[in-house]
Amino acid sequence: MVIMNGLGGITLELRVLRYFLTVAREGSISRAAHVLHLTQPTLSRQLMELEERLGTKLFIRGNRKMTLTDEGLLLRKRAQEIIDLVQKTEGELQTSDEIIGDIYMGCGETYGMSIVAKIIKELQNTYPGIRYHLFSGNADEVTDRLDKSLIDFGILIEPIQSTNYDSIYLPDVDTWGLLMRKDSPLASRTTIRPEDLWEIPLISSNQTLVSHEISKWLKKDYEKLNWVATYNLIYNASLMVEQGIGYALCLDRLVNTSSDSPLCFKPLEPPLEAEIAIVWKKHQLFSKPATLFYQRIHETLANAKL
């Protein structure tokens, strides 16, 4: 199979892209050739022809390891997206009366994912032939994969600013607050007010829309706060909080703050809450498994309102 990359009419074979990705992953022609069941000269020749076709160097060839150039890093990202999309499309085109196949989801960090997990469990009991592929990332990363049709659904928190998606909101909200050590001076507070944030070292989500929401709550320029770090997933940020590097602005119920944890969470005052939505591209043509999941979501949420 061949694909067009839209840059100068260059034609690339999926087979060669898979070779390239294997070498990029293994960091060695010999190891990649073993994985691909090819001879080393054959694989080397394929890579050289790929570089000639693209007119750029993709690898820096060292004595023991091959590393990607900037152009190679870009091709690795695009090649993986192409391979993922082809595999997803092949699964969608399989014809069978039995509902089997794959559902691809992108998940922002939200406790609302627990509702989705319950729906998946119910479907699994009846349709064990469905496989679920979860991609975890922030809203920017999830919507990027939605736009490229690499996933069927995204689970996101507000704000969701796009006319490209349809959505359905879950019967739950997330609460913004401050994650801190239990021995922090602010740990005795019931809630955190805007003035409490002026001087302390802060760790925040790197999402653009989040900064807008926090700025509105602060009634002050977000950039004037004492930012020491940003994160896209809260777990690693919580380790920085645990080490006393800063306080993390985040959502509740995502980090262990039980009695055996050194951390605690304090909600913002006035409250700042965010609804949770399942989103998908407008006019999306779903596979049979994705259609079933879509129907079950609507049924579950309709019953929850009764």
C-alpha positions in Angstrom: 0.0 0.0 0.0 1.2 3.5 -0.8 0.3 6.9 0.7 0.8 10.4 -0.5 2.3 12.8 2.0 1.1 15.9 0.1 4.6 17.5 0.0 5.8 17.7 -3.5 3.8 14.6 -4.6 6.2 12.2 -2.8 4.8 8.7 -2.7 5.7 6.6 0.4 5.0 2.9 1.0 3.5 1.8 4.3 6.0 -1.0 4.4 8.9 1.4 4.3 7.3 3.6 7.0 7.1 0.5 9.2 10.7 -0.2 8.5 11.7 3.3 9.5 9.6 3.2 12.7 11.2 -0.1 13.7 14.7 1.3 13.2 13.8 4.5 15.1 12.5 2.3 18.0 15.4 -0.1 18.1 18.1 2.4 17.5 20.0 -0.1 15.5 20.0 -1.5 12.0 21.0 -5.0 13.2 18.3 -5.2 15.9 15.6 -3.8 13.6 16.6 -6.2 10.8 16.2 -9.1 13.3 12.7 -7.9 14.3 11.7 -7.4 10.7 13.2 -10.7 9.5 15.3 -8.8 6.9 19.0 -8.8 6.1 20.9 -5.8 7.3 22.0 -4.7 3.8 18.3 -4.8 2.6 17.1 -2.7 5.5 20.0 -0.2 5.1 19.3 0.2 1.4 15.6 0.8 2.2 16.5 3.6 4.6 19.0 5.2 2.3 16.3 5.2 -0.5 13.8 6.7 1.9 16.3 9.5 2.7 17.0 10.1 -0.9 13.3 10.2 -1.8 12.6 12.8 0.9 15.8 14.7 0.2 16.8 14.8 3.9 18.9 13.0 6.5 16.7 11.1 9.0 19.3 9.4 11.2 22.6 10.3 12.8 24.6 7.1 12.5 26.8 6.5 15.5 29.1 3.6 16.3 26.6 1.8 18.5 23.3 3.7 18.1 21.3 5.5 15.5 19.5 8.6 16.6 16.9 10.7 14.8 17.5 14.1 13.3 14.9 16.8 13.7 13.5 15.7 10.3 13.5 12.1 11.5 11.6 13.1 14.7 9.0 14.8 12.5 8.7 11.8 10.2 8.4 9.4 13.2 5.4 11.4 14.5 3.7 11.5 11.1 4.5 7.9 10.2 3.0 6.6 13.5 -0.1 8.7 12.9 -0.4 7.2 9.4 0.1 3.6 10.6 -2.4 4.1 13.4 -5.0 5.5 11.0 -4.5 2.7 8.5 -4.9 0.1 11.3 -8.0 1.8 12.6 -9.6 2.0 9.1 -8.8 -1.6 8.4 -10.7 -2.6 11.6 -13.6 -0.4 10.7 -14.0 -2.0 7.2 -14.1 -5.6 8.5 -17.5 -7.1 7.9 -19.1 -9.4 10.4 -22.5 -10.0 11.9 -20.7 -10.3 15.2 -19.8 -7.0 16.9 -16.0 -7.2 17.2 -13.3 -4.6 16.7 -11.7 -1.6 18.3 -12.8 1.6 20.0 -10.2 4.4 20.3 -10.6 7.0 23.0 -8.6 10.0 24.1 -8.9 10.8 27.8 -8.1 14.0 29.6 -7.5 13.6 33.4 -10.9 13.6 35.0 -12.7 11.5 37.5 -15.6 11.4 35.0 -13.7 8.7 33.3 -15.1 6.3 36.0 -18.5 6.6 34.3 -17.0 5.7 31.0 -15.2 2.7 32.6 -18.5 1.4 33.9 -20.0 1.6 30.4 -17.0 -0.3 29.0 -17.4 -3.0 31.7 -21.1 -3.5 30.8 -20.3 -3.8 27.1 -17.4 -6.1 27.8 -19.8 -8.6 29.5 -22.0 -8.8 26.4 -19.5 -8.0 23.6 -16.1 -9.5 24.6 -14.8 -9.1 21.1 -14.5 -5.3 21.4 -11.0 -4.0 22.3 -10.5 -0.5 23.9 -7.5 1.6 23.2 -7.0 4.5 25.6 -4.8 7.5 24.9 -4.2 9.8 27.9 -3.3 13.4 27.4 -4.4 16.9 27.9 -7.2 18.5 25.9 -4.9 19.9 23.3 -3.4 16.5 22.6 -6.8 14.7 22.6 -8.4 17.1 20.2 -5.4 16.9 17.9 -6.0 13.1 17.7 -9.7 13.7 17.2 -9.1 16.1 14.3 -6.8 13.5 12.6 -9.4 10.8 13.1 -7.0 8.7 15.2 -9.5 8.3 17.9 -13.3 7.9 18.0 -14.1 9.8 21.2 -12.5 12.2 23.5 -13.3 12.6 27.2 -12.6 16.3 28.1 -13.3 18.9 30.7 -14.6 22.3 30.0 -13.9 24.6 28.3 -14.4 22.9 24.9 -14.1 25.5 22.2 -14.6 24.0 18.8 -17.4 23.9 16.3 -16.0 20.7 14.9 -17.4 18.4 17.6 -20.6 17.0 18.9 -20.8 16.3 22.6 -22.7 14.9 25.5 -22.1 16.0 29.0 -21.7 13.6 31.9 -23.7 13.9 35.2 -20.7 15.0 37.2 -18.4 18.0 37.6 -14.7 18.4 38.4 -13.6 20.9 41.0 -10.5 23.1 40.6 -8.2 23.5 43.7 -4.7 23.5 45.0 -2.7 20.4 45.7 -0.1 20.9 48.5 1.9 19.1 51.2 0.0 18.6 54.4 2.7 20.5 56.3 2.1 23.5 54.0 1.0 26.8 55.7 -2.1 26.7 53.5 -3.1 23.2 54.5 -5.1 24.6 57.5 -7.3 26.5 55.1 -10.7 25.2 54.1 -10.6 26.8 50.7 -8.1 28.8 48.7 -8.8 32.4 47.6 -7.1 34.3 44.7 -4.9 36.3 47.0 -3.5 33.1 48.5 -1.8 32.4 45.2 0.0 35.7 44.6 3.5 34.8 46.0 3.6 31.0 46.3 5.5 28.8 43.7 2.9 27.3 41.4 2.7 24.4 39.1 -0.1 24.5 36.5 -1.5 22.7 33.5 0.1 23.8 30.2 -3.3 23.9 28.4 -4.1 27.4 27.0 -7.8 27.2 27.7 -7.1 26.4 31.4 -5.0 29.5 31.8 -7.9 31.6 30.5 -10.3 30.0 33.0 -7.9 30.5 35.9 -7.3 34.1 34.8 -11.0 34.9 34.9 -11.2 33.3 38.4 -8.1 35.3 39.6 -9.3 38.6 38.1 -5.6 39.1 37.5 -3.1 38.4 34.8 -2.3 34.6 35.0 1.2 35.2 33.8 2.1 37.4 36.7 1.8 34.6 39.2 5.0 32.8 40.4 5.0 29.8 37.9 7.8 27.4 38.5 6.6 24.5 36.3 3.8 23.2 34.0 2.4 19.8 33.5 0.2 17.9 31.0 -0.6 15.0 33.4 -1.0 15.6 37.1 0.8 12.4 38.5 4.3 13.6 37.7 3.4 17.1 39.0 2.2 15.6 42.2 5.6 14.1 42.8 7.1 17.7 42.4 4.5 18.9 45.0 5.5 16.1 47.3 9.1 17.3 47.1 8.1 20.8 48.0 8.9 22.4 44.6 5.5 24.1 44.4 1.7 24.0 44.7 -0.2 22.5 41.8 -3.4 23.9 40.5 -5.4 20.9 39.4 -8.7 19.0 39.6 -9.9 17.1 42.6 -10.0 13.3 42.9 -7.0 12.7 40.6 -4.3 12.3 43.2 -4.2 10.2 46.4 -4.8 12.6 49.3 -5.9 9.9 51.9 -4.6 9.7 55.4 -1.4 7.9 54.4 -0.5 10.5 51.7 1.7 13.5 52.4 -0.6 15.6 50.1 -3.9 17.3 50.5 -6.3 19.2 48.2 -8.1 22.4 48.9 -10.9 23.7 46.6 -10.8 27.2 45.2 -13.1 29.9 46.6 -15.2 31.2 44.9 -15.7 27.7 43.5 -14.4 26.9 40.0 -16.0 23.9 38.5 -15.8 22.2 35.1 -18.3 20.0 33.4 -17.1 16.8 31.7 -18.1 15.9 28.1 -17.6 13.0 25.7 -16.9 14.6 22.3 -16.6 13.3 18.7 -16.2 14.8 15.3 -19.3 16.1 13.6 -20.7 13.8 10.9 -18.5 11.0 12.3 -19.0 7.6 10.6 -18.5 5.1 13.4 -17.5 1.5 13.3 -20.0 -1.0 14.7 -18.2 -1.1 18.1 -18.0 2.7 18.3 -21.7 2.9 17.3 -22.7 0.5 20.0 -20.6 2.5 22.6 -22.2 5.8 21.4 -25.7 4.3 21.8 -24.9 2.9 25.3 -23.6 6.3 26.4 -26.9 7.9 25.5 -28.9 5.1 27.1 -26.9 5.3 30.3 -27.2 9.1 30.6 -30.9 9.1 29.7 -31.5 6.6 32.5 -29.5 8.6 35.0 -31.9 11.6 34.4 -35.0 9.5 35.2 
